[in-house]
Amino acid sequence: MPITESEVKDLVSRVLAQCGGLSAPGASGTGGSFPVEASARHVHLTKEAVEALFGPGAWLTKKRELSQPGEFLSDQRVRLVTPKGEIANVAVLGPERSAVQVELSLTDARQLGIKAPVNLSGDLSGAGDVYLVGEKGMLAAPGSVIAARAHIHMTPGDASRLGVSDGEVVRVQVETARPVTFDHIVVRVKGSFALAMHIDFDEANACGLGADAVGRIVR
């Protein structure tokens, strides 16, 4: 005699009760989701670098705000040059920082012949070399090129809700038509952050990232 749908549901409920509850493979252990954003190639400059590239007294002018409070896309653009190639029209982000930092995808780095380490933003250990060309000048930027390690920005409240802490390394499933689970994602917690995961264009293309994509921490 065929088993009915209600009998199947009853059987599943009894098995789950006996096992103390089961999670579907890859399911989030937190139940919380967050936006996932693709970070295009870009450059961070010092005040001195801005003047070297765009002229004495120059400053970064704001084109639009970015998702993280206080950060913005500037009107300025630079060209990246190495003996093996160049990439034009690279975005400059503001405000100015204490060190020049160039963030590329690994595909970009290979195009330029640069061996770029996968580091968190701000960590320039082992970073590659490049020349920057602006409207008014050129600047050598040794030890400035990295491929930014994927990470999640969040506030202390977000961290409490998601059950994670600053510096913790987690796995995240990005929910798209082509879902991918990313390992070794670093949690960054600060009161001024806005909740979002940042990945580069190589990673975004791998998972078919769309404008409304979200991620979930998997346990």
C-alpha positions as CSV (number, residue, x, y, z in Angstrom):
1,M,0.0,0.0,0.0
2,P,1.5,3.4,-1.0
3,I,2.7,5.6,1.9
4,T,0.8,8.9,2.2
5,E,2.4,12.4,2.4
6,S,1.2,12.8,6.0
7,E,2.8,9.5,6.9
8,V,6.1,10.6,5.4
9,K,6.0,13.9,7.4
10,D,5.2,11.9,10.6
11,L,8.1,9.6,9.9
12,V,10.5,12.5,9.3
13,S,9.4,14.2,12.5
14,R,10.0,11.1,14.6
15,V,13.5,10.6,13.1
16,L,14.4,14.2,13.8
17,A,13.2,13.9,17.3
18,Q,15.3,10.8,17.9
19,C,18.4,12.4,16.5
20,G,18.0,15.6,18.4
21,G,17.4,17.6,15.3
22,L,19.3,17.6,11.9
23,S,20.5,20.4,9.7
24,A,20.5,20.3,5.9
25,P,24.0,20.1,4.5
26,G,25.4,23.6,4.1
27,A,22.6,25.2,6.1
28,S,23.4,28.3,8.2
29,G,23.9,27.8,11.9
30,T,22.9,31.4,12.6
31,G,19.8,32.0,10.4
32,G,21.1,35.4,9.6
33,S,21.9,36.7,6.1
34,F,23.8,39.7,4.9
35,P,24.5,41.5,1.5
36,V,27.4,40.4,-0.6
37,E,29.2,43.1,-2.7
38,A,31.8,42.8,-5.4
39,S,34.8,45.1,-4.9
40,A,36.3,46.2,-8.2
41,R,40.0,46.9,-8.7
42,H,40.9,50.2,-6.9
43,V,43.6,52.2,-5.3
44,H,44.0,53.9,-1.9
45,L,46.4,56.9,-1.9
46,T,48.2,59.0,0.7
47,K,47.9,62.8,0.6
48,E,51.5,62.9,-0.8
49,A,50.6,60.4,-3.6
50,V,47.5,62.4,-4.5
51,E,49.6,65.5,-5.1
52,A,52.3,63.6,-7.0
53,L,49.7,62.2,-9.4
54,F,47.2,65.1,-9.7
55,G,49.3,68.1,-8.9
56,P,50.3,70.3,-5.9
57,G,47.4,71.1,-3.6
58,A,45.2,68.4,-5.2
59,W,42.7,66.5,-3.1
60,L,40.3,63.6,-3.8
61,T,36.9,64.9,-4.9
62,K,33.8,62.8,-4.0
63,K,31.8,61.2,-6.8
64,R,29.6,59.0,-4.7
65,E,29.4,57.4,-1.2
66,L,30.3,53.7,-0.8
67,S,28.4,51.2,1.4
68,Q,30.9,51.6,4.2
69,P,30.3,54.9,6.1
70,G,33.0,57.5,5.4
71,E,34.3,55.9,2.3
72,F,33.7,57.2,-1.2
73,L,34.5,56.7,-4.8
74,S,36.5,59.8,-6.1
75,D,36.4,61.5,-9.4
76,Q,40.1,60.7,-9.9
77,R,41.4,57.7,-11.9
78,V,44.9,56.3,-12.4
79,R,46.7,53.9,-14.8
80,L,48.6,50.9,-13.4
81,V,51.8,50.2,-15.3
82,T,54.4,47.4,-15.0
83,P,57.0,46.1,-17.5
84,K,54.5,43.4,-18.6
85,G,51.4,45.4,-19.0
86,E,49.0,48.1,-17.9
87,I,45.4,48.7,-16.8
88,A,43.8,52.1,-17.3
89,N,40.9,53.9,-15.6
90,V,41.4,52.4,-12.2
91,A,39.2,53.9,-9.5
92,V,40.7,55.8,-6.6
93,L,38.8,55.5,-3.3
94,G,38.8,58.1,-0.5
95,P,39.6,59.3,2.0
96,E,43.4,59.4,1.9
97,R,45.2,56.7,3.9
98,S,48.6,56.4,5.6
99,A,49.9,54.1,2.8
100,V,49.4,53.5,-0.9
101,Q,47.5,50.3,-1.4
102,V,46.4,48.8,-4.8
103,E,43.7,46.1,-4.6
104,L,43.4,43.8,-7.6
105,S,41.9,40.5,-8.5
106,L,44.4,37.7,-9.1
107,T,43.4,37.9,-12.8
108,D,44.4,41.5,-12.9
109,A,47.7,40.8,-11.1
110,R,48.6,38.1,-13.7
111,Q,47.8,40.5,-16.5
112,L,50.3,42.9,-15.0
113,G,52.9,40.2,-14.2
114,I,52.6,40.9,-10.5
115,K,52.7,38.2,-7.8
116,A,50.2,39.6,-5.4
117,P,49.5,38.0,-2.0
118,V,46.0,37.4,-0.7
119,N,45.9,39.7,2.3
120,L,43.4,41.6,4.4
121,S,43.2,45.2,3.4
122,G,45.9,47.1,5.3
123,D,48.3,44.2,5.3
124,L,51.0,44.9,2.8
125,S,53.4,42.1,3.8
126,G,54.7,40.6,0.6
127,A,52.8,43.1,-1.6
128,G,53.8,43.5,-5.2
129,D,55.2,46.5,-7.0
130,V,53.6,48.8,-9.6
131,Y,53.8,52.3,-11.1
132,L,50.8,54.7,-10.9
133,V,50.2,57.3,-13.6
134,G,47.8,60.2,-13.0
135,E,46.9,63.4,-14.8
136,K,50.0,65.3,-13.5
137,G,52.6,62.7,-12.8
138,M,53.8,59.2,-12.2
139,L,54.6,57.5,-8.9
140,A,56.5,54.3,-8.1
141,A,54.5,52.2,-5.6
142,P,56.7,49.3,-4.4
143,G,55.1,46.9,-2.0
144,S,51.6,48.1,-2.6
145,V,49.7,45.5,-4.6
146,I,47.5,42.9,-2.9
147,A,44.5,40.7,-3.8
148,A,42.1,41.6,-0.9
149,R,41.1,38.6,1.2
150,A,37.3,38.2,1.3
151,H,35.8,39.5,4.6
152,I,32.6,40.6,6.3
153,H,32.1,44.0,7.8
154,M,29.7,44.2,10.8
155,T,28.9,46.1,13.9
156,P,29.2,44.5,17.4
157,G,25.4,44.1,17.3
158,D,25.6,42.2,14.1
159,A,28.4,40.0,15.5
160,S,26.3,39.1,18.5
161,R,23.3,38.3,16.4
162,L,25.3,36.1,14.0
163,G,27.3,34.5,16.8
164,V,30.8,35.5,15.7
165,S,33.6,37.7,16.9
166,D,36.2,40.1,15.4
167,G,38.9,38.2,13.6
168,E,37.0,35.0,13.5
169,V,37.4,33.0,10.2
170,V,34.2,31.5,8.9
171,R,32.6,29.8,5.9
172,V,30.0,31.6,3.9
173,Q,27.5,30.3,1.4
174,V,26.6,32.9,-1.2
175,E,23.0,32.4,-2.3
176,T,22.8,32.9,-6.1
177,A,21.6,30.9,-9.1
178,R,25.1,29.4,-8.9
179,P,25.7,29.1,-5.2
180,V,29.2,28.9,-3.9
181,T,30.5,28.3,-0.4
182,F,33.6,30.4,0.4
183,D,36.1,29.3,3.1
184,H,38.5,31.4,5.2
185,I,36.3,34.6,5.3
186,V,37.5,37.0,8.0
187,V,35.0,38.7,10.3
188,R,35.8,42.4,10.9
189,V,33.8,44.1,13.7
190,K,33.7,47.8,14.3
191,G,30.9,50.2,15.5
192,S,31.1,52.3,12.4
193,F,30.9,49.4,9.9
194,A,27.8,48.6,7.8
195,L,27.0,44.9,7.4
196,A,28.3,43.5,4.1
197,M,30.6,40.8,2.8
198,H,33.2,42.0,0.2
199,I,34.6,39.7,-2.5
200,D,36.6,40.6,-5.6
201,F,35.5,40.2,-9.2
202,D,37.1,36.8,-9.7
203,E,35.0,35.5,-6.7
204,A,31.9,37.3,-7.9
205,N,32.1,35.8,-11.3
206,A,32.6,32.3,-9.9
207,C,29.3,32.5,-8.0
208,G,27.3,34.6,-10.6
209,L,26.9,37.4,-8.1
210,G,23.9,39.6,-8.7
211,A,22.8,42.9,-7.1
212,D,20.6,41.3,-4.5
213,A,22.9,38.4,-3.5
214,V,23.1,37.5,0.2
215,G,25.4,35.3,2.2
216,R,24.9,33.1,5.2
217,I,27.5,31.8,7.6
218,V,27.6,28.0,7.6
219,R,28.6,25.9,10.5
